[in-house]
Amino acid sequence: MTPTEKLKSILDNQYESEDGDAYKVELLEGMGQPEIEQLKKTLPNQNLPTEIEELLKFCRGFEFYGLEEVRFDSFGHFGFEEVFPNSIQLAGDGFGNFWMQDIDSKGNWNEVYYVCHDPAVIVKHSDNLTQFIEHVDEFGRVGGESNLDTIHEQIVFDIWNEKVGIMERNERDYDFESTIELPEAFLIADLTNEPIKTGFAWGKFGANSRIIRPTDEPIWVVEKKFKQGFFARLFNRRGK
């Protein structure tokens, strides 16, 4: 099912807010061809997949209770390029956390990630945009039992507290040294074959730790910094 087909399939669904008010998906205006052509010029490889162009002509996003506007046209708004060099900021929760559509260097729209700042965790949220729309619908229907709410309220803390996660148990061999300068100590976060609700703590080693994404694959190199003890700091000062 394409994103447009999935979105059309939920338009008649009626949901209930926490206050008991009924609501439905409210579509935003679609994009005209001149706007779409202008967007293409900004995208990697100037490529806009056919099913995404179809979606943008139908609507550029939608409003949904509990989320800031869901947008399909907000390319390059997020920043954080070291983690997501090319992305669409799909939605926010109003508290500085975001759902991001990852786009590779060829212009393909791949997985959707949830980027949380407190705790500083990234989670694979949906396998693709169609599934993300499905997860938004599920959130409206079942709330706390939904994939979206479970990740938002529980999984990010499980990953931060190392109850789940992938950085400490990677067994695959990587060869990034020929293309990037690696930190002195680092961990590999590889979500290539991992299911949704899997992720890694991008801020575990401090706000200034480097994060590198060597390729289009969902693989990140996270610098691992160690706190220096009193004597180590003392000797470092004396050595200057």
C-alpha positions in Angstrom: 0.0 0.0 0.0 1.4 3.4 -0.9 1.4 6.3 1.6 -1.5 8.0 -0.2 -3.6 4.8 -0.2 -2.9 4.3 3.6 -3.8 7.9 4.4 -7.0 7.8 2.3 -8.0 4.6 4.2 -8.0 6.4 7.5 -9.8 9.6 6.6 -13.2 8.4 7.7 -11.9 7.1 11.1 -13.1 9.0 14.1 -10.9 9.3 17.2 -11.4 10.6 20.7 -9.0 12.9 22.5 -8.0 12.6 26.2 -10.7 15.2 27.0 -13.3 13.1 25.2 -13.6 15.3 22.1 -14.1 13.6 18.8 -11.6 14.4 16.0 -10.5 13.2 12.5 -7.6 13.5 10.2 -7.5 17.1 8.8 -5.7 17.3 5.5 -3.4 20.2 4.6 -3.6 21.5 1.0 -1.8 19.5 -1.7 1.2 20.9 -3.6 1.0 22.2 -7.2 3.5 21.0 -9.8 5.6 24.2 -9.6 6.0 23.7 -5.8 6.9 20.0 -6.3 9.5 20.8 -9.0 11.0 23.4 -6.6 11.2 20.8 -3.8 12.8 18.3 -6.2 15.7 20.7 -6.7 16.6 20.6 -3.0 16.4 16.8 -2.6 19.3 14.4 -2.9 19.9 13.5 -6.6 17.0 15.8 -7.3 14.9 12.6 -6.9 11.3 12.5 -5.6 9.9 8.9 -5.6 6.7 8.6 -7.6 4.6 7.5 -4.6 5.8 10.5 -2.6 5.0 12.9 -5.5 1.5 11.4 -5.6 1.2 11.9 -1.8 2.3 15.6 -2.0 -0.2 16.3 -4.8 -2.9 14.8 -2.5 -1.8 16.7 0.6 1.4 18.2 2.0 0.5 16.8 5.4 -2.3 16.6 8.0 -3.3 17.6 11.5 -3.7 15.0 14.2 -4.4 15.4 17.9 -1.4 14.8 20.1 1.1 15.7 17.4 2.3 18.9 15.9 1.4 19.1 12.2 2.5 16.0 10.2 4.3 17.3 7.2 5.7 15.6 4.1 7.4 18.6 2.6 9.7 19.9 5.4 13.0 18.8 3.9 16.1 20.1 5.7 14.2 21.7 8.6 15.6 19.5 11.3 19.4 20.0 11.3 21.4 17.3 13.2 23.0 16.5 9.8 25.7 14.2 11.3 22.9 11.7 12.2 20.4 12.4 9.3 22.2 14.1 6.4 19.0 14.2 4.5 15.6 14.1 6.2 12.0 15.2 6.3 10.8 16.4 9.7 7.5 14.6 9.8 6.2 15.8 13.1 7.0 16.9 16.6 5.4 16.3 20.0 5.7 19.9 21.2 8.5 19.0 23.7 11.5 19.0 21.4 11.2 15.4 20.2 10.7 14.6 16.5 9.7 11.9 14.0 12.1 11.9 11.1 11.9 10.4 7.6 15.3 9.3 6.5 16.3 9.9 2.9 19.5 8.4 1.3 21.9 10.1 -1.1 20.0 8.7 -4.1 16.7 10.2 -2.9 15.0 7.1 -1.6 12.7 7.5 1.4 13.6 4.8 3.9 12.9 4.3 7.6 11.2 6.7 10.0 13.0 7.4 13.3 11.9 8.9 16.6 14.6 11.4 17.8 14.3 12.0 21.6 16.4 14.6 23.4 15.5 13.6 27.0 16.7 11.0 27.2 19.0 11.4 24.2 17.9 8.4 22.2 17.1 7.5 18.6 14.6 4.7 17.8 13.6 3.0 14.6 9.9 3.9 14.7 8.5 2.6 11.4 9.9 0.7 8.4 8.6 3.3 5.9 6.2 6.2 5.6 3.2 4.1 4.9 3.8 2.3 8.2 4.3 5.6 10.0 0.8 6.7 8.8 -0.5 3.4 10.1 1.2 4.0 13.4 -0.4 7.5 13.7 -3.8 5.9 13.1 -3.1 3.2 15.7 -2.1 5.9 18.2 -5.4 7.6 17.7 -7.3 4.4 18.1 -5.6 2.7 21.0 -3.4 5.4 22.6 -1.1 3.9 25.2 -1.0 0.5 23.6 0.2 1.9 20.2 3.7 1.6 18.8 4.0 5.4 18.8 3.0 5.8 22.5 5.1 2.8 23.6 8.2 4.2 22.0 7.5 7.8 23.3 6.8 6.8 26.9 8.7 3.6 27.5 11.2 2.4 24.9 13.4 5.5 24.9 14.0 5.0 28.7 14.6 1.3 28.2 17.3 2.1 25.6 18.9 4.8 27.8 19.0 2.5 30.8 20.5 -0.2 28.6 17.6 -2.7 29.1 17.5 -2.8 25.3 19.8 -1.5 22.6 22.4 -2.6 20.1 25.6 -0.7 20.6 27.2 -3.1 23.1 26.6 -6.3 21.2 27.7 -5.7 17.6 29.7 -8.6 16.1 29.9 -7.4 12.5 33.2 -6.2 11.1 33.3 -2.6 9.8 35.9 -0.9 7.7 35.3 2.8 7.9 38.9 4.0 8.4 39.4 4.4 4.6 36.6 6.9 4.4 36.3 8.7 7.7 38.5 9.6 10.7 37.3 7.5 13.6 37.3 8.8 17.2 39.9 7.2 19.6 37.2 5.2 21.3 33.7 4.5 19.8 30.7 2.3 19.6 28.8 1.2 16.5 25.1 1.6 16.4 23.8 -0.7 13.5 20.1 -0.7 12.9 20.4 -2.3 9.4 18.5 -5.6 10.2 17.0 -4.5 13.5 13.2 -4.4 14.0 11.2 -1.3 14.9 11.5 -0.2 18.6 15.3 -0.8 18.4 17.6 2.1 18.9 20.6 3.7 20.6 21.5 6.4 23.1 23.1 9.1 21.0 23.9 11.3 24.0 25.1 8.7 26.4 28.7 10.1 26.5 28.0 13.8 26.7 26.7 16.5 24.4 30.0 17.1 22.7 30.6 13.4 21.7 30.9 13.0 17.9 28.4 11.1 15.9 29.3 10.0 12.4 27.2 8.3 9.7 29.7 6.8 7.2 27.2 5.6 4.5 23.5 5.6 3.6 23.1 2.5 5.7 21.5 3.0 9.2 24.8 2.7 10.9 26.3 5.3 13.2 29.7 5.7 14.9 29.3 7.2 18.4 32.3 8.6 20.2 32.8 7.0 23.6 34.3 9.5 26.0 35.6 8.6 29.4 35.6 10.8 32.5 39.1 11.5 33.7 39.9 10.9 37.4 41.5 13.6 39.6 45.1 12.3 39.1 44.7 12.0 35.3 43.5 15.6 35.1 46.3 16.7 37.3 49.0 15.0 35.2 47.4 16.4 32.0 47.7 19.9 33.3 51.3 19.4 34.4 52.2 18.0 31.0 51.1 21.2 29.2 
